[in-house]
Every structure is written in structure tokens, then in C-alpha cells.
Amino acid sequence: MTNTEYMRARLTAVIHADRPGTKRESLESLRSSEWSPEFERLMRNRLLMGRFRYAGMADSNRPQYNRIESSINRLREYQDIGNLELLVDVANLCLLEFAHGNHPSKHFDAKDDGEHVESVD
């Protein structure tokens, strides 16, 4: 069984295990509720400005940058000062690394590794 098949089976089992009467949201409802249009707008605006400062995403001659280290530094700075602009920068750096990264082992392998965000409640 592939990782994707395994994850689909787990998710389907949970969905079908709901108690009768439990409200299930439509996929369209989830698509609109599980996203931040404001965050996306800020990301896109900064990417457009970055086009003039650095290069276009489609430019095959674009310079390589140390996006991973820069992302980590900006995330640490966000922890210290709370400026949301830094989170937008981190997201864009991650997007650019995804699209144009030069990691020698770059690959995508979707899996549920059991690591999840901890609650702070």
C-alpha cells in the first residue's frame, strides 16, 4: 500500500466512523474556510515586488539563494518580535525553495509521520 493509499484509508475510516447526525462539511466549504485570503494576498504582493528585486520565478538564470537559512532566521525573528510580515516572507521563501530549490535530495514523499503540532491550551 502506498503512503497516499494508507492516508486515504485512515481519513476515510475517520469520516465514516462519525456518529450519525454529525455535521460534515462539503469540500467547497472546507476549501473556503481552511485558508487565509489575506495571507495569500500579502504573499502574492511580495512575490511581485521580489520579481523586480531578484528575478522572475520562471527565469532559468535566476541566482540561487540560501532560502532555508533565511527562512529559519526570519522565523526566529518572528518568535522574538511578532511581525507578521516575517511569516509571509517565510512562506514565500518556502514556495521558492519548493519550486527552485537545489537540495541534493529534493523530493516529495507524503506521509503521516505521527508528528503533529502541539496544543498550547
DOPA-428296 format. One line per field, with one value per atom (N, C-alpha, C, CB): residue number from 1; residue in one letter; atom name; x, y, z. Coordinates in nm, 3 decimals, m for minus. Glycine has a CB too. Layout:
n = c(NUM; ...)
res = c(a; ...)
atom = c(CA; ...)
xx = c(X; ...)
yy = c(Y; ...)
zz = c(Z; ...)
! end
This chain:
n = c(1; 1; 1; 1; 2; 2; 2; 2; 3; 3; 3; 3; 4; 4; 4; 4; 5; 5; 5; 5; 6; 6; 6; 6; 7; 7; 7; 7; 8; 8; 8; 8; 9; 9; 9; 9; 10; 10; 10; 10; 11; 11; 11; 11; 12; 12; 12; 12; 13; 13; 13; 13; 14; 14; 14; 14; 15; 15; 15; 15; 16; 16; 16; 16; 17; 17; 17; 17; 18; 18; 18; 18; 19; 19; 19; 19; 20; 20; 20; 20; 21; 21; 21; 21; 22; 22; 22; 22; 23; 23; 23; 23; 24; 24; 24; 24; 25; 25; 25; 25; 26; 26; 26; 26; 27; 27; 27; 27; 28; 28; 28; 28; 29; 29; 29; 29; 30; 30; 30; 30; 31; 31; 31; 31; 32; 32; 32; 32; 33; 33; 33; 33; 34; 34; 34; 34; 35; 35; 35; 35; 36; 36; 36; 36; 37; 37; 37; 37; 38; 38; 38; 38; 39; 39; 39; 39; 40; 40; 40; 40; 41; 41; 41; 41; 42; 42; 42; 42; 43; 43; 43; 43; 44; 44; 44; 44; 45; 45; 45; 45; 46; 46; 46; 46; 47; 47; 47; 47; 48; 48; 48; 48; 49; 49; 49; 49; 50; 50; 50; 50; 51; 51; 51; 51; 52; 52; 52; 52; 53; 53; 53; 53; 54; 54; 54; 54; 55; 55; 55; 55; 56; 56; 56; 56; 57; 57; 57; 57; 58; 58; 58; 58; 59; 59; 59; 59; 60; 60; 60; 60; 61; 61; 61; 61; 62; 62; 62; 62; 63; 63; 63; 63; 64; 64; 64; 64; 65; 65; 65; 65; 66; 66; 66; 66; 67; 67; 67; 67; 68; 68; 68; 68; 69; 69; 69; 69; 70; 70; 70; 70; 71; 71; 71; 71; 72; 72; 72; 72; 73; 73; 73; 73; 74; 74; 74; 74; 75; 75; 75; 75; 76; 76; 76; 76; 77; 77; 77; 77; 78; 78; 78; 78; 79; 79; 79; 79; 80; 80; 80; 80; 81; 81; 81; 81; 82; 82; 82; 82; 83; 83; 83; 83; 84; 84; 84; 84; 85; 85; 85; 85; 86; 86; 86; 86; 87; 87; 87; 87; 88; 88; 88; 88; 89; 89; 89; 89; 90; 90; 90; 90; 91; 91; 91; 91; 92; 92; 92; 92; 93; 93; 93; 93; 94; 94; 94; 94; 95; 95; 95; 95; 96; 96; 96; 96; 97; 97; 97; 97; 98; 98; 98; 98; 99; 99; 99; 99; 100; 100; 100; 100; 101; 101; 101; 101; 102; 102; 102; 102; 103; 103; 103; 103; 104; 104; 104; 104; 105; 105; 105; 105; 106; 106; 106; 106; 107; 107; 107; 107; 108; 108; 108; 108; 109; 109; 109; 109; 110; 110; 110; 110; 111; 111; 111; 111; 112; 112; 112; 112; 113; 113; 113; 113; 114; 114; 114; 114; 115; 115; 115; 115; 116; 116; 116; 116; 117; 117; 117; 117; 118; 118; 118; 118; 119; 119; 119; 119; 120; 120; 120; 120; 121; 121; 121; 121)
res = c(m; m; m; m; t; t; t; t; n; n; n; n; t; t; t; t; e; e; e; e; y; y; y; y; m; m; m; m; r; r; r; r; a; a; a; a; r; r; r; r; l; l; l; l; t; t; t; t; a; a; a; a; v; v; v; v; i; i; i; i; h; h; h; h; a; a; a; a; d; d; d; d; r; r; r; r; p; p; p; p; g; g; g; g; t; t; t; t; k; k; k; k; r; r; r; r; e; e; e; e; s; s; s; s; l; l; l; l; e; e; e; e; s; s; s; s; l; l; l; l; r; r; r; r; s; s; s; s; s; s; s; s; e; e; e; e; w; w; w; w; s; s; s; s; p; p; p; p; e; e; e; e; f; f; f; f; e; e; e; e; r; r; r; r; l; l; l; l; m; m; m; m; r; r; r; r; n; n; n; n; r; r; r; r; l; l; l; l; l; l; l; l; m; m; m; m; g; g; g; g; r; r; r; r; f; f; f; f; r; r; r; r; y; y; y; y; a; a; a; a; g; g; g; g; m; m; m; m; a; a; a; a; d; d; d; d; s; s; s; s; n; n; n; n; r; r; r; r; p; p; p; p; q; q; q; q; y; y; y; y; n; n; n; n; r; r; r; r; i; i; i; i; e; e; e; e; s; s; s; s; s; s; s; s; i; i; i; i; n; n; n; n; r; r; r; r; l; l; l; l; r; r; r; r; e; e; e; e; y; y; y; y; q; q; q; q; d; d; d; d; i; i; i; i; g; g; g; g; n; n; n; n; l; l; l; l; e; e; e; e; l; l; l; l; l; l; l; l; v; v; v; v; d; d; d; d; v; v; v; v; a; a; a; a; n; n; n; n; l; l; l; l; c; c; c; c; l; l; l; l; l; l; l; l; e; e; e; e; f; f; f; f; a; a; a; a; h; h; h; h; g; g; g; g; n; n; n; n; h; h; h; h; p; p; p; p; s; s; s; s; k; k; k; k; h; h; h; h; f; f; f; f; d; d; d; d; a; a; a; a; k; k; k; k; d; d; d; d; d; d; d; d; g; g; g; g; e; e; e; e; h; h; h; h; v; v; v; v; e; e; e; e; s; s; s; s; v; v; v; v; d; d; d; d)
atom = c(N; CA; C; CB; N; CA; C; CB; N; CA; C; CB; N; CA; C; CB; N; CA; C; CB; N; CA; C; CB; N; CA; C; CB; N; CA; C; CB; N; CA; C; CB; N; CA; C; CB; N; CA; C; CB; N; CA; C; CB; N; CA; C; CB; N; CA; C; CB; N; CA; C; CB; N; CA; C; CB; N; CA; C; CB; N; CA; C; CB; N; CA; C; CB; N; CA; C; CB; N; CA; C; CB; N; CA; C; CB; N; CA; C; CB; N; CA; C; CB; N; CA; C; CB; N; CA; C; CB; N; CA; C; CB; N; CA; C; CB; N; CA; C; CB; N; CA; C; CB; N; CA; C; CB; N; CA; C; CB; N; CA; C; CB; N; CA; C; CB; N; CA; C; CB; N; CA; C; CB; N; CA; C; CB; N; CA; C; CB; N; CA; C; CB; N; CA; C; CB; N; CA; C; CB; N; CA; C; CB; N; CA; C; CB; N; CA; C; CB; N; CA; C; CB; N; CA; C; CB; N; CA; C; CB; N; CA; C; CB; N; CA; C; CB; N; CA; C; CB; N; CA; C; CB; N; CA; C; CB; N; CA; C; CB; N; CA; C; CB; N; CA; C; CB; N; CA; C; CB; N; CA; C; CB; N; CA; C; CB; N; CA; C; CB; N; CA; C; CB; N; CA; C; CB; N; CA; C; CB; N; CA; C; CB; N; CA; C; CB; N; CA; C; CB; N; CA; C; CB; N; CA; C; CB; N; CA; C; CB; N; CA; C; CB; N; CA; C; CB; N; CA; C; CB; N; CA; C; CB; N; CA; C; CB; N; CA; C; CB; N; CA; C; CB; N; CA; C; CB; N; CA; C; CB; N; CA; C; CB; N; CA; C; CB; N; CA; C; CB; N; CA; C; CB; N; CA; C; CB; N; CA; C; CB; N; CA; C; CB; N; CA; C; CB; N; CA; C; CB; N; CA; C; CB; N; CA; C; CB; N; CA; C; CB; N; CA; C; CB; N; CA; C; CB; N; CA; C; CB; N; CA; C; CB; N; CA; C; CB; N; CA; C; CB; N; CA; C; CB; N; CA; C; CB; N; CA; C; CB; N; CA; C; CB; N; CA; C; CB; N; CA; C; CB; N; CA; C; CB; N; CA; C; CB; N; CA; C; CB; N; CA; C; CB; N; CA; C; CB; N; CA; C; CB; N; CA; C; CB; N; CA; C; CB; N; CA; C; CB; N; CA; C; CB; N; CA; C; CB; N; CA; C; CB; N; CA; C; CB; N; CA; C; CB; N; CA; C; CB; N; CA; C; CB; N; CA; C; CB; N; CA; C; CB; N; CA; C; CB; N; CA; C; CB)
xx = c(0.086; 0.000; 0.090; m0.098; 0.063; 0.142; 0.104; 0.121; 0.188; 0.159; 0.027; 0.272; 0.003; m0.122; m0.242; m0.121; m0.234; m0.344; m0.368; m0.315; m0.258; m0.268; m0.338; m0.128; m0.295; m0.355; m0.502; m0.280; m0.534; m0.674; m0.758; m0.684; m0.708; m0.782; m0.805; m0.707; m0.703; m0.717; m0.819; m0.582; m0.810; m0.904; m1.046; m0.863; m1.062; m1.195; m1.253; m1.189; m1.171; m1.219; m1.271; m1.107; m1.203; m1.247; m1.376; m1.138; m1.385; m1.506; m1.627; m1.488; m1.611; m1.723; m1.751; m1.697; m1.659; m1.680; m1.755; m1.547; m1.785; m1.859; m1.992; m1.881; m2.032; m2.165; m2.273; m2.185; m2.383; m2.494; m2.536; m2.615; m2.565; m2.605; m2.490; m2.678; m2.366; m2.250; m2.245; m2.117; m2.234; m2.232; m2.101; m2.249; m2.112; m1.996; m1.997; m1.995; m1.884; m1.875; m1.842; m1.769; m1.891; m1.861; m1.716; m1.957; m1.663; m1.526; m1.513; m1.485; m1.615; m1.611; m1.608; m1.732; m1.685; m1.686; m1.549; m1.795; m1.489; m1.356; m1.253; m1.314; m1.263; m1.168; m1.175; m1.195; m1.294; m1.306; m1.274; m1.445; m1.296; m1.274; m1.131; m1.370; m1.062; m0.928; m0.820; m0.912; m0.832; m0.732; m0.745; m0.749; m0.642; m0.645; m0.622; m0.539; m0.727; m0.709; m0.616; m0.844; m0.620; m0.532; m0.385; m0.568; m0.356; m0.218; m0.173; m0.208; m0.260; m0.227; m0.205; m0.339; m0.289; m0.274; m0.138; m0.388; m0.101; 0.028; 0.144; 0.039; 0.131; 0.235; 0.253; 0.200; 0.143; 0.150; 0.207; 0.012; 0.165; 0.217; 0.369; 0.150; 0.416; 0.560; 0.635; 0.590; 0.573; 0.636; 0.648; 0.555; 0.545; 0.550; 0.662; 0.415; 0.677; 0.786; 0.921; 0.770; 0.926; 1.050; 1.093; 1.034; 0.997; 1.028; 1.120; 0.898; 1.097; 1.179; 1.314; 1.104; 1.318; 1.443; 1.536; 1.412; 1.481; 1.564; 1.558; 1.520; 1.447; 1.424; 1.287; 1.536; 1.235; 1.106; 1.119; 1.049; 1.011; 1.013; 1.045; 0.879; 1.004; 1.026; 1.164; 0.918; 1.240; 1.371; 1.470; 1.423; 1.514; 1.605; 1.744; 1.616; 1.776; 1.907; 1.903; 1.958; 1.793; 1.782; 1.891; 1.643; 1.947; 2.051; 1.995; 2.115; 2.080; 2.040; 2.063; 2.118; 1.975; 1.985; 1.976; 1.873; 2.023; 2.013; 1.879; 2.131; 1.774; 1.638; 1.607; 1.538; 1.665; 1.636; 1.687; 1.699; 1.813; 1.870; 1.798; 2.020; 1.765; 1.692; 1.553; 1.678; 1.486; 1.355; 1.366; 1.295; 1.465; 1.485; 1.514; 1.602; 1.600; 1.632; 1.509; 1.741; 1.428; 1.308; 1.204; 1.247; 1.195; 1.101; 1.145; 1.091; 1.274; 1.326; 1.298; 1.477; 1.318; 1.291; 1.143; 1.336; 1.055; 0.912; 0.882; 0.832; 0.948; 0.928; 0.964; 1.012; 1.067; 1.112; 1.024; 1.252; 0.982; 0.915; 0.769; 0.990; 0.726; 0.586; 0.541; 0.502; 0.634; 0.596; 0.547; 0.717; 0.419; 0.358; 0.421; 0.210; 0.481; 0.548; 0.653; 0.615; 0.717; 0.819; 0.761; 0.889; 0.637; 0.573; 0.542; 0.443; 0.503; 0.478; 0.609; 0.418; 0.716; 0.847; 0.888; 0.955; 0.866; 0.900; 0.819; 0.874; 0.691; 0.606; 0.656; 0.459; 0.691; 0.741; 0.875; 0.752; 0.961; 1.090; 1.069; 1.181; 0.973; 0.943; 0.886; 0.844; 0.799; 0.744; 0.855; 0.641; 0.946; 1.057; 1.151; 1.135; 1.172; 1.257; 1.190; 1.286; 1.058; 0.983; 0.998; 0.833; 0.981; 0.983; 1.124; 0.914; 1.220; 1.353; 1.468; 1.371; 1.439; 1.545; 1.650; 1.485; 1.767; 1.877; 1.927; 1.991; 1.843; 1.881; 1.915; 1.767; 2.027; 2.069; 1.973; 2.205; 1.892; 1.798; 1.653; 1.819; 1.629; 1.495; 1.397; 1.498; 1.288; 1.183; 1.057; 1.228; 0.947; 0.821; 0.771; 0.715; 0.754; 0.705; 0.603; 0.823; 0.476; 0.370; 0.353; 0.237; 0.353; 0.333; 0.286; 0.463; 0.222; 0.182; 0.284; 0.035; 0.375; 0.483; 0.447; 0.605; 0.326; 0.282; 0.322; 0.338; 0.399; 0.437; 0.332; 0.576; 0.277; 0.171; 0.201; 0.033; 0.135; 0.153; 0.096; 0.085; 0.172; 0.126; 0.032; 0.246; m0.069; m0.164; m0.099; m0.293; m0.131; m0.077; m0.186; m0.015; m0.302; m0.413; m0.382; m0.541)
yy = c(m0.118; 0.000; 0.124; 0.000; 0.218; 0.341; 0.432; 0.414; 0.531; 0.627; 0.698; 0.730; 0.737; 0.807; 0.717; 0.854; 0.592; 0.498; 0.476; 0.363; 0.467; 0.450; 0.570; 0.430; 0.691; 0.812; 0.822; 0.937; 0.792; 0.798; 0.700; 0.767; 0.581; 0.481; 0.528; 0.346; 0.589; 0.639; 0.752; 0.688; 0.846; 0.958; 0.911; 1.061; 0.820; 0.767; 0.693; 0.674; 0.618; 0.545; 0.642; 0.458; 0.754; 0.852; 0.919; 0.958; 0.952; 1.018; 0.927; 1.055; 0.799; 0.706; 0.660; 0.586; 0.688; 0.650; 0.757; 0.621; 0.871; 0.978; 0.925; 1.097; 0.981; 0.945; 0.997; 1.002; 0.928; 0.977; 1.116; 0.880; 1.203; 1.339; 1.436; 1.339; 1.387; 1.476; 1.551; 1.397; 1.682; 1.765; 1.741; 1.916; 1.715; 1.701; 1.817; 1.564; 1.882; 1.997; 1.952; 2.097; 2.028; 1.998; 2.035; 2.074; 1.978; 2.009; 2.158; 1.924; 2.214; 2.357; 2.442; 2.396; 2.402; 2.475; 2.467; 2.419; 2.351; 2.336; 2.418; 2.189; 2.420; 2.499; 2.646; 2.478; 2.696; 2.838; 2.870; 2.886; 2.775; 2.804; 2.774; 2.724; 2.686; 2.644; 2.715; 2.492; 2.846; 2.926; 3.070; 2.913; 3.147; 3.289; 3.371; 3.324; 3.426; 3.510; 3.628; 3.560; 3.684; 3.798; 3.755; 3.855; 3.640; 3.588; 3.565; 3.456; 3.505; 3.481; 3.613; 3.399; 3.712; 3.842; 3.904; 3.937; 3.899; 3.953; 3.876; 3.951; 3.745; 3.663; 3.704; 3.513; 3.711; 3.744; 3.883; 3.734; 3.979; 4.115; 4.117; 4.209; 4.046; 4.045; 3.968; 3.984; 3.864; 3.793; 3.883; 3.667; 3.962; 4.054; 4.157; 4.126; 4.210; 4.304; 4.234; 4.369; 4.111; 4.033; 4.010; 3.900; 4.007; 3.990; 4.101; 3.988; 4.221; 4.335; 4.338; 4.465; 4.286; 4.288; 4.173; 4.282; 4.057; 3.938; 3.884; 3.830; 3.825; 3.771; 3.706; 3.668; 3.678; 3.611; 3.464; 3.626; 3.408; 3.265; 3.176; 3.224; 3.218; 3.135; 3.160; 3.162; 3.255; 3.288; 3.175; 3.424; 3.106; 2.992; 3.037; 2.911; 3.165; 3.217; 3.286; 3.314; 3.265; 3.331; 3.282; 3.306; 3.371; 3.329; 3.236; 3.452; 3.155; 3.070; 3.144; 2.935; 3.126; 3.191; 3.085; 3.299; 3.120; 3.030; 3.055; 3.051; 3.004; 3.030; 2.957; 2.988; 2.841; 2.765; 2.840; 2.624; 2.879; 2.951; 3.084; 2.977; 3.152; 3.278; 3.255; 3.345; 3.148; 3.115; 3.090; 2.992; 3.013; 2.981; 3.108; 2.880; 3.194; 3.320; 3.409; 3.395; 3.418; 3.502; 3.444; 3.518; 3.312; 3.251; 3.277; 3.099; 3.268; 3.301; 3.447; 3.273; 3.536; 3.677; 3.700; 3.761; 3.628; 3.638; 3.597; 3.550; 3.490; 3.447; 3.559; 3.321; 3.634; 3.742; 3.865; 3.780; 3.907; 4.037; 4.030; 4.123; 3.919; 3.903; 3.975; 3.947; 4.022; 4.092; 3.990; 4.174; 3.996; 3.901; 3.904; 3.928; 4.015; 4.023; 3.912; 4.162; 3.879; 3.775; 3.639; 3.768; 3.611; 3.484; 3.479; 3.465; 3.592; 3.599; 3.574; 3.738; 3.634; 3.612; 3.465; 3.699; 3.402; 3.261; 3.175; 3.215; 3.204; 3.128; 3.141; 3.176; 3.263; 3.283; 3.216; 3.432; 3.222; 3.154; 3.003; 3.184; 2.949; 2.806; 2.773; 2.763; 2.859; 2.839; 2.838; 2.949; 2.934; 2.941; 2.822; 3.071; 2.778; 2.660; 2.537; 2.637; 2.526; 2.414; 2.413; 2.423; 2.530; 2.539; 2.536; 2.664; 2.595; 2.613; 2.574; 2.756; 2.499; 2.461; 2.373; 2.391; 2.375; 2.295; 2.192; 2.385; 2.153; 2.049; 1.922; 2.022; 1.858; 1.740; 1.621; 1.696; 1.618; 1.506; 1.554; 1.439; 1.662; 1.720; 1.617; 1.846; 1.596; 1.503; 1.531; 1.355; 1.471; 1.483; 1.344; 1.563; 1.315; 1.184; 1.208; 1.093; 1.216; 1.244; 1.126; 1.274; 1.157; 1.051; 1.112; 0.969; 1.032; 1.074; 1.015; 1.027; 1.100; 1.052; 1.053; 1.134; 1.091; 1.093; 1.220; 0.974; 1.308; 1.433; 1.538; 1.480; 1.597; 1.694; 1.816; 1.633; 1.926; 2.048; 2.026; 2.168; 2.070; 2.053; 2.166; 2.049; 2.132; 2.230; 2.311; 2.161; 2.440; 2.524; 2.561; 2.652; 2.499; 2.528; 2.482; 2.463)
zz = c(0.000; 0.000; 0.000; 0.124; m0.088; m0.093; 0.023; m0.228; 0.049; 0.156; 0.131; 0.167; 0.008; m0.026; m0.001; m0.173; m0.041; m0.018; 0.131; m0.087; 0.208; 0.352; 0.417; 0.413; 0.378; 0.435; 0.397; 0.387; 0.272; 0.227; 0.309; 0.075; 0.332; 0.409; 0.553; 0.409; 0.614; 0.751; 0.758; 0.805; 0.664; 0.664; 0.638; 0.559; 0.544; 0.512; 0.631; 0.391; 0.703; 0.821; 0.926; 0.880; 0.946; 1.044; 1.000; 1.067; 0.873; 0.821; 0.839; 0.672; 0.807; 0.815; 0.957; 0.727; 1.049; 1.188; 1.267; 1.255; 1.202; 1.269; 1.320; 1.175; 1.432; 1.485; 1.393; 1.628; 1.382; 1.300; 1.348; 1.305; 1.254; 1.287; 1.295; 1.416; 1.293; 1.296; 1.164; 1.321; 1.174; 1.053; 0.977; 1.088; 0.848; 0.762; 0.665; 0.686; 0.651; 0.562; 0.421; 0.612; 0.325; 0.185; 0.157; 0.090; 0.052; 0.011; m0.021; m0.110; m0.086; m0.119; 0.008; m0.205; 0.108; 0.235; 0.302; 0.329; 0.299; 0.357; 0.282; 0.358; 0.149; 0.069; 0.103; m0.080; 0.131; 0.161; 0.306; 0.127; 0.396; 0.539; 0.584; 0.622; 0.516; 0.561; 0.482; 0.548; 0.473; 0.401; 0.445; 0.247; 0.425; 0.457; 0.330; 0.565; 0.271; 0.152; 0.177; 0.103; 0.297; 0.331; 0.327; 0.471; 0.383; 0.381; 0.237; 0.463; 0.157; 0.016; m0.058; m0.053; m0.032; m0.097; m0.064; m0.055; 0.064; 0.105; 0.043; 0.258; 0.037; m0.027; m0.173; m0.018; m0.245; m0.388; m0.410; m0.451; m0.329; m0.344; m0.325; m0.244; m0.226; m0.200; m0.310; m0.063; m0.363; m0.475; m0.598; m0.510; m0.622; m0.736; m0.718; m0.753; m0.598; m0.572; m0.583; m0.433; m0.538; m0.547; m0.691; m0.476; m0.780; m0.923; m0.971; m1.007; m0.921; m0.963; m0.890; m0.937; m0.769; m0.692; m0.728; m0.545; m0.755; m0.771; m0.913; m0.672; m0.949; m1.084; m1.084; m1.126; m1.203; m1.213; m1.176; m1.354; m1.128; m1.090; m1.209; m1.030; m1.329; m1.448; m1.511; m1.550; m1.459; m1.515; m1.485; m1.458; m1.589; m1.569; m1.524; m1.697; m1.539; m1.498; m1.362; m1.602; m1.289; m1.159; m1.066; m1.097; m0.987; m0.892; m0.786; m0.826; m0.728; m0.617; m0.486; m0.619; m0.393; m0.263; m0.154; m0.245; m0.035; 0.079; 0.146; 0.179; 0.083; 0.131; 0.261; 0.025; 0.281; 0.403; 0.526; 0.396; 0.524; 0.637; 0.660; 0.614; 0.551; 0.563; 0.625; 0.425; 0.586; 0.644; 0.794; 0.574; 0.832; 0.974; 1.053; 0.992; 1.000; 1.069; 1.084; 0.994; 0.979; 0.985; 1.081; 0.845; 1.087; 1.181; 1.325; 1.155; 1.350; 1.484; 1.518; 1.493; 1.420; 1.443; 1.472; 1.322; 1.401; 1.428; 1.572; 1.330; 1.619; 1.758; 1.855; 1.788; 1.822; 1.911; 1.907; 1.875; 1.786; 1.775; 1.730; 1.682; 1.667; 1.630; 1.504; 1.740; 1.421; 1.298; 1.195; 1.241; 1.160; 1.068; 0.928; 1.057; 0.891; 0.761; 0.749; 0.743; 0.859; 0.857; 0.820; 0.992; 0.865; 0.829; 0.680; 0.910; 0.624; 0.480; 0.405; 0.440; 0.452; 0.389; 0.397; 0.456; 0.511; 0.528; 0.430; 0.674; 0.419; 0.326; 0.183; 0.336; 0.143; 0.007; m0.014; m0.023; 0.084; 0.072; 0.057; 0.194; 0.132; 0.121; m0.016; 0.232; m0.067; m0.201; m0.305; m0.234; m0.297; m0.393; m0.379; m0.374; m0.257; m0.236; m0.296; m0.085; m0.278; m0.335; m0.487; m0.296; m0.548; m0.694; m0.753; m0.737; m0.684; m0.744; m0.652; m0.785; m0.548; m0.454; m0.517; m0.334; m0.458; m0.512; m0.412; m0.555; m0.318; m0.222; m0.299; m0.119; m0.267; m0.344; m0.334; m0.299; m0.229; m0.212; m0.225; m0.075; m0.293; m0.305; m0.361; m0.396; m0.290; m0.333; m0.252; m0.317; m0.291; m0.219; m0.188; m0.301; m0.061; m0.017; 0.093; 0.033; 0.054; 0.151; 0.246; 0.079; 0.375; 0.474; 0.605; 0.496; 0.684; 0.817; 0.912; 0.852; 0.957; 1.042; 1.189; 1.020; 1.220; 1.360; 1.433; 1.433; 1.370; 1.433; 1.402; 1.387; 1.506; 1.488; 1.575; 1.524; 1.545; 1.621; 1.761; 1.551; 1.862; 2.000; 2.038; 2.096; 2.115; 2.164; 2.276; 2.213; 2.283; 2.389; 2.491; 2.329; 2.479; 2.572; 2.711; 2.524)
! end
